[in-house]
Amino acid sequence: MWPFFLEIFLILLLKRFLVVAGIHLGEKLAIIFLDLLAPNHKNPTSAVEGLPEADPLSRS
């Protein structure tokens, strides 16, 4: 009877591992495909383009 429970435990553990690995792989593939579908901007325009850099030591 004990080996039966061990076998069930190992099967459930393997299933959980495969589900987690599948989710992780799906997330990675989604990121890759979204990056491929995104428009390729070499120099995107920024909302603060042309403004001087902030000086953290200045109080003015």
PDB file of N, CA, C and O in Angstrom:
ATOM      1  N   MET A   1       0.819  -1.197   0.000  1.00  0.00           N
ATOM      2  CA  MET A   1       0.000   0.000   0.000  1.00  0.00           C
ATOM      3  C   MET A   1       0.862   1.261   0.000  1.00  0.00           C
ATOM      4  O   MET A   1       0.518   2.255  -0.640  1.00  0.00           O
ATOM      5  N   TRP A   2       1.993   1.216   0.727  1.00  0.00           N
ATOM      6  CA  TRP A   2       2.869   2.375   0.819  1.00  0.00           C
ATOM      7  C   TRP A   2       3.435   2.769  -0.541  1.00  0.00           C
ATOM      8  O   TRP A   2       3.452   3.961  -0.846  1.00  0.00           O
ATOM      9  N   PRO A   3       3.900   1.840  -1.378  1.00  0.00           N
ATOM     10  CA  PRO A   3       4.411   2.240  -2.702  1.00  0.00           C
ATOM     11  C   PRO A   3       3.342   2.896  -3.572  1.00  0.00           C
ATOM     12  O   PRO A   3       3.657   3.731  -4.420  1.00  0.00           O
ATOM     13  N   PHE A   4       2.091   2.526  -3.366  1.00  0.00           N
ATOM     14  CA  PHE A   4       1.007   3.133  -4.135  1.00  0.00           C
ATOM     15  C   PHE A   4       0.911   4.627  -3.831  1.00  0.00           C
ATOM     16  O   PHE A   4       0.772   5.442  -4.744  1.00  0.00           O
ATOM     17  N   PHE A   5       0.986   4.986  -2.541  1.00  0.00           N
ATOM     18  CA  PHE A   5       0.918   6.395  -2.160  1.00  0.00           C
ATOM     19  C   PHE A   5       2.141   7.157  -2.660  1.00  0.00           C
ATOM     20  O   PHE A   5       2.038   8.313  -3.071  1.00  0.00           O
ATOM     21  N   LEU A   6       3.286   6.508  -2.624  1.00  0.00           N
ATOM     22  CA  LEU A   6       4.496   7.140  -3.141  1.00  0.00           C
ATOM     23  C   LEU A   6       4.365   7.403  -4.639  1.00  0.00           C
ATOM     24  O   LEU A   6       4.772   8.455  -5.130  1.00  0.00           O
ATOM     25  N   GLU A   7       3.798   6.447  -5.352  1.00  0.00           N
ATOM     26  CA  GLU A   7       3.607   6.611  -6.796  1.00  0.00           C
ATOM     27  C   GLU A   7       2.637   7.761  -7.083  1.00  0.00           C
ATOM     28  O   GLU A   7       2.883   8.570  -7.977  1.00  0.00           O
ATOM     29  N   ILE A   8       1.549   7.834  -6.338  1.00  0.00           N
ATOM     30  CA  ILE A   8       0.583   8.927  -6.509  1.00  0.00           C
ATOM     31  C   ILE A   8       1.258  10.267  -6.212  1.00  0.00           C
ATOM     32  O   ILE A   8       1.071  11.237  -6.946  1.00  0.00           O
ATOM     33  N   PHE A   9       2.041  10.316  -5.136  1.00  0.00           N
ATOM     34  CA  PHE A   9       2.744  11.544  -4.769  1.00  0.00           C
ATOM     35  C   PHE A   9       3.697  11.977  -5.877  1.00  0.00           C
ATOM     36  O   PHE A   9       3.738  13.154  -6.234  1.00  0.00           O
ATOM     37  N   LEU A  10       4.462  11.038  -6.421  1.00  0.00           N
ATOM     38  CA  LEU A  10       5.410  11.376  -7.480  1.00  0.00           C
ATOM     39  C   LEU A  10       4.697  11.834  -8.748  1.00  0.00           C
ATOM     40  O   LEU A  10       5.170  12.744  -9.430  1.00  0.00           O
ATOM     41  N   ILE A  11       3.581  11.221  -9.065  1.00  0.00           N
ATOM     42  CA  ILE A  11       2.817  11.633 -10.248  1.00  0.00           C
ATOM     43  C   ILE A  11       2.279  13.052 -10.061  1.00  0.00           C
ATOM     44  O   ILE A  11       2.357  13.870 -10.978  1.00  0.00           O
ATOM     45  N   LEU A  12       1.733  13.347  -8.880  1.00  0.00           N
ATOM     46  CA  LEU A  12       1.221  14.693  -8.620  1.00  0.00           C
ATOM     47  C   LEU A  12       2.344  15.724  -8.632  1.00  0.00           C
ATOM     48  O   LEU A  12       2.164  16.837  -9.126  1.00  0.00           O
ATOM     49  N   LEU A  13       3.497  15.355  -8.091  1.00  0.00           N
ATOM     50  CA  LEU A  13       4.642  16.258  -8.096  1.00  0.00           C
ATOM     51  C   LEU A  13       5.112  16.534  -9.518  1.00  0.00           C
ATOM     52  O   LEU A  13       5.420  17.676  -9.861  1.00  0.00           O
ATOM     53  N   LEU A  14       5.170  15.500 -10.343  1.00  0.00           N
ATOM     54  CA  LEU A  14       5.570  15.664 -11.735  1.00  0.00           C
ATOM     55  C   LEU A  14       4.561  16.521 -12.498  1.00  0.00           C
ATOM     56  O   LEU A  14       4.951  17.368 -13.301  1.00  0.00           O
ATOM     57  N   LYS A  15       3.266  16.305 -12.251  1.00  0.00           N
ATOM     58  CA  LYS A  15       2.244  17.113 -12.917  1.00  0.00           C
ATOM     59  C   LYS A  15       2.386  18.583 -12.542  1.00  0.00           C
ATOM     60  O   LYS A  15       2.286  19.461 -13.399  1.00  0.00           O
ATOM     61  N   ARG A  16       2.620  18.847 -11.259  1.00  0.00           N
ATOM     62  CA  ARG A  16       2.782  20.239 -10.812  1.00  0.00           C
ATOM     63  C   ARG A  16       4.003  20.869 -11.462  1.00  0.00           C
ATOM     64  O   ARG A  16       3.952  22.024 -11.886  1.00  0.00           O
ATOM     65  N   PHE A  17       5.094  20.130 -11.545  1.00  0.00           N
ATOM     66  CA  PHE A  17       6.304  20.644 -12.180  1.00  0.00           C
ATOM     67  C   PHE A  17       6.048  20.968 -13.645  1.00  0.00           C
ATOM     68  O   PHE A  17       6.483  22.010 -14.136  1.00  0.00           O
ATOM     69  N   LEU A  18       5.345  20.083 -14.345  1.00  0.00           N
ATOM     70  CA  LEU A  18       5.075  20.309 -15.765  1.00  0.00           C
ATOM     71  C   LEU A  18       4.153  21.503 -15.974  1.00  0.00           C
ATOM     72  O   LEU A  18       4.323  22.254 -16.934  1.00  0.00           O
ATOM     73  N   VAL A  19       3.182  21.686 -15.090  1.00  0.00           N
ATOM     74  CA  VAL A  19       2.285  22.836 -15.208  1.00  0.00           C
ATOM     75  C   VAL A  19       3.057  24.130 -14.990  1.00  0.00           C
ATOM     76  O   VAL A  19       2.897  25.080 -15.756  1.00  0.00           O
ATOM     77  N   VAL A  20       3.891  24.177 -13.956  1.00  0.00           N
ATOM     78  CA  VAL A  20       4.673  25.382 -13.681  1.00  0.00           C
ATOM     79  C   VAL A  20       5.647  25.655 -14.821  1.00  0.00           C
ATOM     80  O   VAL A  20       5.806  26.804 -15.232  1.00  0.00           O
ATOM     81  N   ALA A  21       6.298  24.618 -15.337  1.00  0.00           N
ATOM     82  CA  ALA A  21       7.225  24.797 -16.455  1.00  0.00           C
ATOM     83  C   ALA A  21       6.483  25.273 -17.700  1.00  0.00           C
ATOM     84  O   ALA A  21       6.999  26.102 -18.448  1.00  0.00           O
ATOM     85  N   GLY A  22       5.285  24.759 -17.925  1.00  0.00           N
ATOM     86  CA  GLY A  22       4.491  25.187 -19.076  1.00  0.00           C
ATOM     87  C   GLY A  22       4.072  26.636 -18.971  1.00  0.00           C
ATOM     88  O   GLY A  22       4.105  27.366 -19.961  1.00  0.00           O
ATOM     89  N   ILE A  23       3.677  27.065 -17.780  1.00  0.00           N
ATOM     90  CA  ILE A  23       3.296  28.466 -17.579  1.00  0.00           C
ATOM     91  C   ILE A  23       4.501  29.364 -17.799  1.00  0.00           C
ATOM     92  O   ILE A  23       4.389  30.405 -18.447  1.00  0.00           O
ATOM     93  N   HIS A  24       5.652  28.972 -17.265  1.00  0.00           N
ATOM     94  CA  HIS A  24       6.868  29.769 -17.422  1.00  0.00           C
ATOM     95  C   HIS A  24       7.252  29.872 -18.899  1.00  0.00           C
ATOM     96  O   HIS A  24       7.597  30.952 -19.377  1.00  0.00           O
ATOM     97  N   LEU A  25       7.196  28.766 -19.611  1.00  0.00           N
ATOM     98  CA  LEU A  25       7.518  28.771 -21.035  1.00  0.00           C
ATOM     99  C   LEU A  25       6.530  29.631 -21.809  1.00  0.00           C
ATOM    100  O   LEU A  25       6.925  30.361 -22.718  1.00  0.00           O
ATOM    101  N   GLY A  26       5.260  29.553 -21.464  1.00  0.00           N
ATOM    102  CA  GLY A  26       4.250  30.378 -22.126  1.00  0.00           C
ATOM    103  C   GLY A  26       4.487  31.857 -21.912  1.00  0.00           C
ATOM    104  O   GLY A  26       4.316  32.655 -22.834  1.00  0.00           O
ATOM    105  N   GLU A  27       4.884  32.236 -20.692  1.00  0.00           N
ATOM    106  CA  GLU A  27       5.184  33.643 -20.423  1.00  0.00           C
ATOM    107  C   GLU A  27       6.374  34.116 -21.243  1.00  0.00           C
ATOM    108  O   GLU A  27       6.345  35.212 -21.803  1.00  0.00           O
ATOM    109  N   LYS A  28       7.420  33.301 -21.317  1.00  0.00           N
ATOM    110  CA  LYS A  28       8.605  33.676 -22.096  1.00  0.00           C
ATOM    111  C   LYS A  28       8.267  33.821 -23.577  1.00  0.00           C
ATOM    112  O   LYS A  28       8.709  34.769 -24.226  1.00  0.00           O
ATOM    113  N   LEU A  29       7.482  32.882 -24.114  1.00  0.00           N
ATOM    114  CA  LEU A  29       7.099  32.961 -25.523  1.00  0.00           C
ATOM    115  C   LEU A  29       6.226  34.178 -25.787  1.00  0.00           C
ATOM    116  O   LEU A  29       6.355  34.814 -26.832  1.00  0.00           O
ATOM    117  N   ALA A  30       5.339  34.510 -24.855  1.00  0.00           N
ATOM    118  CA  ALA A  30       4.495  35.693 -25.025  1.00  0.00           C
ATOM    119  C   ALA A  30       5.340  36.955 -25.068  1.00  0.00           C
ATOM    120  O   ALA A  30       5.080  37.845 -25.877  1.00  0.00           O
ATOM    121  N   ILE A  31       6.349  37.047 -24.208  1.00  0.00           N
ATOM    122  CA  ILE A  31       7.231  38.214 -24.208  1.00  0.00           C
ATOM    123  C   ILE A  31       7.981  38.314 -25.526  1.00  0.00           C
ATOM    124  O   ILE A  31       8.100  39.400 -26.093  1.00  0.00           O
ATOM    125  N   ILE A  32       8.486  37.189 -26.016  1.00  0.00           N
ATOM    126  CA  ILE A  32       9.226  37.191 -27.281  1.00  0.00           C
ATOM    127  C   ILE A  32       8.323  37.635 -28.427  1.00  0.00           C
ATOM    128  O   ILE A  32       8.718  38.484 -29.225  1.00  0.00           O
ATOM    129  N   PHE A  33       7.118  37.074 -28.520  1.00  0.00           N
ATOM    130  CA  PHE A  33       6.220  37.434 -29.618  1.00  0.00           C
ATOM    131  C   PHE A  33       5.751  38.875 -29.512  1.00  0.00           C
ATOM    132  O   PHE A  33       5.615  39.548 -30.534  1.00  0.00           O
ATOM    133  N   LEU A  34       5.500  39.369 -28.300  1.00  0.00           N
ATOM    134  CA  LEU A  34       5.102  40.766 -28.152  1.00  0.00           C
ATOM    135  C   LEU A  34       6.235  41.698 -28.540  1.00  0.00           C
ATOM    136  O   LEU A  34       5.992  42.754 -29.124  1.00  0.00           O
ATOM    137  N   ASP A  35       7.472  41.327 -28.227  1.00  0.00           N
ATOM    138  CA  ASP A  35       8.614  42.136 -28.648  1.00  0.00           C
ATOM    139  C   ASP A  35       8.756  42.136 -30.162  1.00  0.00           C
ATOM    140  O   ASP A  35       9.113  43.157 -30.749  1.00  0.00           O
ATOM    141  N   LEU A  36       8.485  41.012 -30.797  1.00  0.00           N
ATOM    142  CA  LEU A  36       8.589  40.946 -32.253  1.00  0.00           C
ATOM    143  C   LEU A  36       7.491  41.756 -32.933  1.00  0.00           C
ATOM    144  O   LEU A  36       7.713  42.326 -34.001  1.00  0.00           O
ATOM    145  N   LEU A  37       6.314  41.810 -32.328  1.00  0.00           N
ATOM    146  CA  LEU A  37       5.198  42.530 -32.929  1.00  0.00           C
ATOM    147  C   LEU A  37       5.222  44.026 -32.635  1.00  0.00           C
ATOM    148  O   LEU A  37       4.543  44.800 -33.310  1.00  0.00           O
ATOM    149  N   ALA A  38       5.996  44.440 -31.637  1.00  0.00           N
ATOM    150  CA  ALA A  38       6.043  45.855 -31.274  1.00  0.00           C
ATOM    151  C   ALA A  38       6.748  46.642 -32.374  1.00  0.00           C
ATOM    152  O   ALA A  38       7.674  46.138 -33.009  1.00  0.00           O
ATOM    153  N   PRO A  39       6.305  47.880 -32.597  1.00  0.00           N
ATOM    154  CA  PRO A  39       6.991  48.697 -33.603  1.00  0.00           C
ATOM    155  C   PRO A  39       8.431  48.966 -33.174  1.00  0.00           C
ATOM    156  O   PRO A  39       8.715  49.176 -31.995  1.00  0.00           O
ATOM    157  N   ASN A  40       9.310  48.956 -34.134  1.00  0.00           N
ATOM    158  CA  ASN A  40      10.735  49.124 -33.853  1.00  0.00           C
ATOM    159  C   ASN A  40      11.099  50.601 -33.964  1.00  0.00           C
ATOM    160  O   ASN A  40      11.251  51.125 -35.067  1.00  0.00           O
ATOM    161  N   HIS A  41      11.238  51.271 -32.820  1.00  0.00           N
ATOM    162  CA  HIS A  41      11.616  52.678 -32.803  1.00  0.00           C
ATOM    163  C   HIS A  41      13.083  52.777 -32.414  1.00  0.00           C
ATOM    164  O   HIS A  41      13.480  52.383 -31.318  1.00  0.00           O
ATOM    165  N   LYS A  42      13.880  53.312 -33.333  1.00  0.00           N
ATOM    166  CA  LYS A  42      15.305  53.477 -33.024  1.00  0.00           C
ATOM    167  C   LYS A  42      15.496  54.610 -32.022  1.00  0.00           C
ATOM    168  O   LYS A  42      16.218  54.454 -31.038  1.00  0.00           O
ATOM    169  N   ASN A  43      14.852  55.750 -32.268  1.00  0.00           N
ATOM    170  CA  ASN A  43      14.980  56.914 -31.397  1.00  0.00           C
ATOM    171  C   ASN A  43      13.588  57.418 -31.024  1.00  0.00           C
ATOM    172  O   ASN A  43      13.078  58.339 -31.663  1.00  0.00           O
ATOM    173  N   PRO A  44      12.971  56.837 -30.013  1.00  0.00           N
ATOM    174  CA  PRO A  44      11.635  57.308 -29.640  1.00  0.00           C
ATOM    175  C   PRO A  44      11.699  58.713 -29.064  1.00  0.00           C
ATOM    176  O   PRO A  44      12.649  59.066 -28.364  1.00  0.00           O
ATOM    177  N   THR A  45      10.693  59.503 -29.360  1.00  0.00           N
ATOM    178  CA  THR A  45      10.662  60.862 -28.825  1.00  0.00           C
ATOM    179  C   THR A  45      10.192  60.809 -27.384  1.00  0.00           C
ATOM    180  O   THR A  45       9.279  60.057 -27.041  1.00  0.00           O
ATOM    181  N   SER A  46      10.813  61.598 -26.561  1.00  0.00           N
ATOM    182  CA  SER A  46      10.506  61.602 -25.138  1.00  0.00           C
ATOM    183  C   SER A  46       9.707  62.851 -24.792  1.00  0.00           C
ATOM    184  O   SER A  46       9.827  63.880 -25.455  1.00  0.00           O
ATOM    185  N   ALA A  47       8.902  62.753 -23.762  1.00  0.00           N
ATOM    186  CA  ALA A  47       8.120  63.903 -23.320  1.00  0.00           C
ATOM    187  C   ALA A  47       9.013  64.976 -22.720  1.00  0.00           C
ATOM    188  O   ALA A  47       8.641  66.150 -22.711  1.00  0.00           O
ATOM    189  N   VAL A  48      10.170  64.604 -22.223  1.00  0.00           N
ATOM    190  CA  VAL A  48      11.073  65.575 -21.595  1.00  0.00           C
ATOM    191  C   VAL A  48      12.306  65.820 -22.459  1.00  0.00           C
ATOM    192  O   VAL A  48      13.347  66.239 -21.954  1.00  0.00           O
ATOM    193  N   GLU A  49      12.189  65.562 -23.746  1.00  0.00           N
ATOM    194  CA  GLU A  49      13.337  65.749 -24.633  1.00  0.00           C
ATOM    195  C   GLU A  49      13.702  67.230 -24.681  1.00  0.00           C
ATOM    196  O   GLU A  49      12.828  68.084 -24.834  1.00  0.00           O
ATOM    197  N   GLY A  50      14.962  67.526 -24.553  1.00  0.00           N
ATOM    198  CA  GLY A  50      15.433  68.901 -24.623  1.00  0.00           C
ATOM    199  C   GLY A  50      15.525  69.578 -23.270  1.00  0.00           C
ATOM    200  O   GLY A  50      16.122  70.650 -23.171  1.00  0.00           O
ATOM    201  N   LEU A  51      14.959  68.995 -22.226  1.00  0.00           N
ATOM    202  CA  LEU A  51      15.060  69.597 -20.900  1.00  0.00           C
ATOM    203  C   LEU A  51      16.407  69.243 -20.279  1.00  0.00           C
ATOM    204  O   LEU A  51      16.946  68.166 -20.533  1.00  0.00           O
ATOM    205  N   PRO A  52      16.951  70.145 -19.467  1.00  0.00           N
ATOM    206  CA  PRO A  52      18.236  69.828 -18.825  1.00  0.00           C
ATOM    207  C   PRO A  52      18.068  68.704 -17.809  1.00  0.00           C
ATOM    208  O   PRO A  52      16.980  68.471 -17.283  1.00  0.00           O
ATOM    209  N   GLU A  53      19.174  68.018 -17.548  1.00  0.00           N
ATOM    210  CA  GLU A  53      19.135  66.935 -16.567  1.00  0.00           C
ATOM    211  C   GLU A  53      18.920  67.502 -15.176  1.00  0.00           C
ATOM    212  O   GLU A  53      19.438  68.569 -14.844  1.00  0.00           O
ATOM    213  N   ALA A  54      18.160  66.791 -14.367  1.00  0.00           N
ATOM    214  CA  ALA A  54      17.892  67.245 -13.001  1.00  0.00           C
ATOM    215  C   ALA A  54      19.143  67.073 -12.153  1.00  0.00           C
ATOM    216  O   ALA A  54      19.806  66.037 -12.192  1.00  0.00           O
ATOM    217  N   ASP A  55      19.447  68.111 -11.387  1.00  0.00           N
ATOM    218  CA  ASP A  55      20.587  68.064 -10.477  1.00  0.00           C
ATOM    219  C   ASP A  55      20.047  67.818  -9.069  1.00  0.00           C
ATOM    220  O   ASP A  55      19.391  68.696  -8.509  1.00  0.00           O
ATOM    221  N   PRO A  56      20.305  66.651  -8.486  1.00  0.00           N
ATOM    222  CA  PRO A  56      19.717  66.346  -7.177  1.00  0.00           C
ATOM    223  C   PRO A  56      20.246  67.221  -6.050  1.00  0.00           C
ATOM    224  O   PRO A  56      19.625  67.283  -4.989  1.00  0.00           O
ATOM    225  N   LEU A  57      21.389  67.909  -6.249  1.00  0.00           N
ATOM    226  CA  LEU A  57      21.960  68.728  -5.181  1.00  0.00           C
ATOM    227  C   LEU A  57      21.442  70.158  -5.206  1.00  0.00           C
ATOM    228  O   LEU A  57      21.575  70.874  -4.214  1.00  0.00           O
ATOM    229  N   SER A  58      20.859  70.586  -6.308  1.00  0.00           N
ATOM    230  CA  SER A  58      20.390  71.976  -6.387  1.00  0.00           C
ATOM    231  C   SER A  58      19.026  72.102  -5.721  1.00  0.00           C
ATOM    232  O   SER A  58      18.209  71.183  -5.781  1.00  0.00           O
ATOM    233  N   ARG A  59      18.787  73.239  -5.090  1.00  0.00           N
ATOM    234  CA  ARG A  59      17.516  73.492  -4.399  1.00  0.00           C
ATOM    235  C   ARG A  59      16.609  74.413  -5.216  1.00  0.00           C
ATOM    236  O   ARG A  59      15.465  74.644  -4.825  1.00  0.00           O
ATOM    237  N   SER A  60      17.081  74.929  -6.311  1.00  0.00           N
ATOM    238  CA  SER A  60      16.268  75.878  -7.077  1.00  0.00           C
ATOM    239  C   SER A  60      15.495  75.204  -8.177  1.00  0.00           C
ATOM    240  O   SER A  60      14.762  75.866  -8.912  1.00  0.00           O
TER     241      SER A  60
END
